Amino acid sequence: MIKYLKELFSSSGENLPEEKYNINSVKKLQVATCALLVEMANADDEFTDEEKEKIIHVMHKTFNLDKEYVDDLIELSEEKIRKSISIYEFSTIINENFTKDEKFELMKNLWRLIYVDDTLNMHEDHLIKKIGKTLNMEHQDVIAAKLIVKEEKK
């Protein structure tokens, strides 16, 4: 599976079977979403098991993916992050595919990931604002998502 995912992102899809090529955009969206989550999990320089479990839960809930598949997506996302210039390349894919409500749900999930350890450090705060901007979200919506998540934790 990881080989297929790597082929998907390393080429335009010309060497993939036709039936799999038709779902190329869905896979790219899954990796882009996972990459933003992984980037957030790494923002405080500590990617914990709890954060990984939260990412698995979010990806299952958002895309109905199993744990093994999400593990492969996390691995591929980490590789894509290392090779990327900025988060904009991931945000662009999300902007092209997610509705405003879906982006708001992603923002809530990013806040949930931040608060797995019940703290918000300055790197996480900076990154969440940057992601909000690249997703073309109003700052008030980023804060509204934060407040919803903080209320859930009570």
Long-range contacts (C-beta under 8 A, 24 or more apart in sequence): 1-68, 1-69, 1-72, 2-72, 2-75, 2-76, 5-31, 5-72, 5-73, 5-76, 6-76, 6-79, 9-76, 9-80, 25-97, 28-93, 29-93, 29-94, 29-97, 29-98, 30-59, 30-63, 30-65, 30-73, 31-73, 31-76, 31-77, 31-80, 31-90, 32-89, 32-90, 32-91, 32-93, 32-94, 33-59, 33-62, 33-63, 33-90, 33-94, 33-106, 34-59, 34-70, 34-73, 34-74, 34-76, 34-77, 35-77, 35-80, 35-81, 35-84, 35-87, 35-90, 36-87, 36-90, 36-91, 36-94, 36-106, 36-110, 36-131, 37-77, 37-109, 37-110, 37-113, 38-74, 38-77, 38-78, 38-81, 39-81, 39-87, 39-90, 39-127, 40-110, 40-113, 40-114, 40-124, 40-127, 40-128, 40-131, 41-113, 42-81, 43-114, 43-121, 43-123, 43-124, 43-127, 44-117, 44-121, 44-123, 44-124, 45-123, 48-116, 48-117, 50-116, 50-117, 51-113, 51-116, 51-117, 54-112, 54-113, 54-116, 55-113, 58-109, 58-112, 58-113, 62-105, 62-106, 62-109, 87-130, 87-131, 87-134, 88-134, 91-131, 91-134, 91-135, 92-134, 94-135, 95-134, 95-135, 95-136, 103-135, 103-136, 103-137, 104-137, 104-141, 104-144, 104-145, 106-135, 107-131, 107-132, 107-135, 107-137, 107-141, 107-142, 107-145, 108-145, 108-148, 108-149, 110-145, 111-145, 111-146, 111-148, 111-149, 111-150, 112-149, 112-152, 115-149, 115-150, 115-153, 118-153
